[in-house]
């Protein structure tokens, strides 16, 4: 017999929680702040709160294999240290990112400073001063490409003496071993023995150095073996979850292989890309369901926000839940 609901019953089922006003105090903890965002709800505040909930559930789930995916741009900012901290705390079992992320991490991890800038600086002037601009981050020319080259060339020369064929994750493990910086993503991954996968390794300075030094070192990159490692992780997982920051290849590679086990069980997206151009970067979790990249029953949320603002709040809220035991 088909169950029917009156309009009043339907209305009451929708109007369950009131929006509450935010009150800020000078001595307020991040736990209280994120809780207040949950009460305030609109517009992305409630999504930040929910993201902290789902991230906690994912990390607390001992059956879940957890992946961290992010784009390279945020590694040029102070958020790099937060990414390294999450890896070092063992929150994730694998990292999927871009060559740009590797470049920034190597450059900064070997003592080459990045600087605060402004979006409105004259770029012609900056070029004359030999300063790169990434948004409002300033990078002296010698602190990027040249810094990565000085680190990578001797690394490849040393590794070529051990063996000629390396996977990208193996190269990055060895890179992390040689970096002495607690805020380094590669160093944290090395310490925890967590693989860093970079499917687009040749799209950046680190990958270019592999190409430039291939003849002199004879070193070869085995691209396929890392894909097999990801596949093995996915097949072995009882459940699968991912924190995905930004879009592009790091996002797609994560959800693409998740199809092998009928999709992610947990997914937290943090992005500024919109879905209305049909791009993968802007595609919401609900679209991933249609591809089998996310389970229909999967816990998911998308936060439309700058990751440099949203991620500390999400992670802070997650840690508060962990401290309280949920």
N, C-alpha and C positions, 0 to 999 in steps of 0.2 A: 504494500500500500504506500503510495507516494505521500511523503510528509510535506505539509504546507505550513507556511509561517505567515502570521498577520503582519501588516505594515508596522505596527507598533513593536512587535517582536524583532523585526529586522532592524528597525531604527535603534532600538535599545542595544542590539548586538553590535552596532557600528559605533554608537556613542558610549564608549566604555571608560576612556581615560581623559580627564581634563588637562588642558594645557596650563602649566603653572609658570609663574614669573620667576626669572632668574634674579638672585640677589648675590652680589659679589662682596666678599670681605677680604681685607688685606692679608689676613692669616689663613685664607682658605687653602686647603690641600687640593692637589690635582684630582684626588678621589672625589671630593665634594664637587669640584668644578664639572667633571664629566657626568656625575649624577644629576647635576642641575641642567646640563645640556639635554639629558634624557627627559627631564620634566618639561623643559621648554619646547622640545620637539621640533618646531619649525626653524628653518627649512632643512638644512643639512645637519643641524645640531642633533636631531634624533638619530640620524644615520651614523654620526660619529659614535654616539652612545651604543647603538646596536652593533656597530663594527667591533667595539671593544668587547661586547658580549660574545659575539661569534668567534673572535680571535681567541678569547679565553677558552671557549668550548673546544675549539680545534686543538689548542696546545695542551689542554688538560686531557684530551682523548688519547689514551695510550695506544689505541689501535690505529691512529691516524699517522700516515706518512705525510709530512708537511713540507711544502715548497715555498720559497721566497723568491718572487720575481720583481725586478725593478729596472728602470731605465737609467742611463748613465748620467743624465743631467743633475739628478739630486746628489750624486756622489761629489759634485763640485762644491756642495754646501755642507754646513755642519751636520746635516742629517746622516752623513756618512758614518759618523760615530755611533749613531743610534742603530743603524743597520749592522755594524760590526758587533755591537752589544747584544743584539737579538741572536746573532749567529753564535757568539761566544756562550750565551746562556743556554744553548742547545734547543732553542725553540723550533728550529727547522732542520730537516735532513738533507736538503739540497738547495742550491741557489741557481737561478737561471737569469742571466743578465746580458749586457751588451759589451762590446769591446770598449766603448767610451767609458763605462764604469770601471773597467780594468785600468784604462789609461789614467783616469783621475786618481784612482786608488794608489797606483804605483807612484805617480808624480808626488802626491801629497804624503804618501807613506815613506818616501825617501827624503823627506825634509824640504820639499819645494812648496813654498807658501802660495796660497790663493788670497785674493784681497777683496774687500767690500767695495762695490762700485755703485753705479747708477744706470738705470735704463736709458737715460737721455744723454749719456756721454756721446760726443762726436766720434763716430767710428773711424772716420778718415784720420782724425787726430790720433786715435788709439793705434791705428796701423803704423803711423809715423813713429810712435813711441814704442813700437814692437810689444804691444799689449793686446791679448785676445780678450774679447768680451763674451761671456756666456750669461745672457740676461743681465743681472746686476752684480755678477761675479767677474772680477778681473784676474786674468792669468798672464803673467809675464811670459813672453815667447819662450824664453830659456827654461821656464818651469813646467812646460808641457811636453811638446814633441821631443825636444832635445833631452829632457829628463828621462822620458820613457826609453829613448834610444840608448842612453848611457847605462840604464839598468838592464835592458833586455838583451843587448848584444853579448855581454859577457855571460849572461844566464844561458843563452842558447849555445854559446861556445863550450861552456862547462858541461851542459847536458848532452851535447852531441858526442862527447867522449864516453859517456855512459851507454847510450844507445841512440840509434838514428830516428826511430819512429816513436812519437809521443802523441797521446791524446791531449786535447786542449785542457781538460781538467787536471791532467798530470802536470802539464807545464805550469798551470796556475798554482797548484799545490807547491811546486818547487819555488815559484815566485814568492808565495806567502812565507815560506821558510826563510827567505832572505830579507824580508821586510821587518824592521824593528819599530813598530808603531802600534800601540794598543787600539787606535781608532781605525786601523786598516781592516778592510773587509777580507782581503786575501789572507792576512795574518790570522784573523779570527777563524777563518775556514780551515786554514792549515792546522791550527791548534786543536780544533774539534774534529779534524779529519772529515770535513763536510765537502763534497764535490761542488765546484763552481763550474757551471756549464755556460758556454758562450757560443751559441750556434752561428752567430754572425761575427766570428773572430777576426775576419780580415777587414772589417769595417771600422778601422781605427789604427792608432799608432802601434800598439802592441802587435797586432796582426801584420801590419805593414813591415815591421822589423823581421818577422818570420820570413816573409817573402824576400826582403832585401838580403837577408843573411843565409838564405837556403843554399846558395851555391858554395859559399865559403865554409859553411858548417856541415852541409849535407843533411841537415835535420829535416824530417818530414812530419807533417801533422796528420794524424789519423782522425778524421772527422767522424767517421761512422761509429767508432767504439764508444764515444760519449752518448750517441743516440741509443746505443744498446744498453748503456748504463741506466739511462732514463727509463727505457722500456722495462728493464728488470726491476727498477724501483716501483714502477706503476703496477706491474703484475704481482709483485710481492706484497703490495699494500693491502691491508684489510679495509682501510678507508683512506681517502686522499683529500688533502686540504691545501689551500694556497692563499697567501697574502700577495696580491698583485698590485704593484704601484706603477702607474703609467700604462702605456700600451705597447704597440710595436711587436717586435720579434720575441721579446722576453715574455710578454703576456701570451702571445699566440702559441709559442712553443710549449708553455705550461699547460694550457687548456687543450691543445691539439692531442698531446700524448695521453691526456686524461680520458680521452674517448675509448682507450683500450680497456678500461674497466668501467665503462658506462658513465663516466663523468666524475667530477669532484663532489665530495660530500660536504665540503666547506669552501666558501669562496668569499674573500673580502677584496673588493676593488677600490682603489683610490685613484681618481683620474680627474682631469679637466676636459677631456675630449667628450664631445656630444655624439649621440647615436644617429643623428639625422642625416649624415652623409653616407651612412652605410659602412663606415670604416670599422675595422676590427678594434682599433684603439678606443672608439666610443661605444662599442657594442656592450649592452648591459648583460648581467648574468642571465636574465630571462631568455635572451637570444641564444646564449650558449646551451640552454636546455634543448632547443630544437636540433642542435647538432650532436647531442649526446656528450657535450663537454662538461656539463653540470647536471647532476641528477635532479629530477623534478622534486624530490624530497630533500635536496641539499639545502643547508643553511647558507644563506647568501645575503649580501648587501653591497651596494655601490655608494661610495662617498664622493660627491662632486666637490673637490676642494684641492687647493695647493697642498701637496704632500708635506711641505716643510712646516705647515701649520697643523694639518690634520693628523699626521702620523704620530707626533709626540703625544697628542691627546688620546689617540686610539690605544697606543701601547701603554700609556700611563693608566688609562682606565682598565686595560687588561690586567696589568700588574696589581691594581687595587683588588680586582676580583680574585686573583690568585692568592693574594694575602688573606682575604676573607674566606677563601675556600669556595668561591662561587658567589 
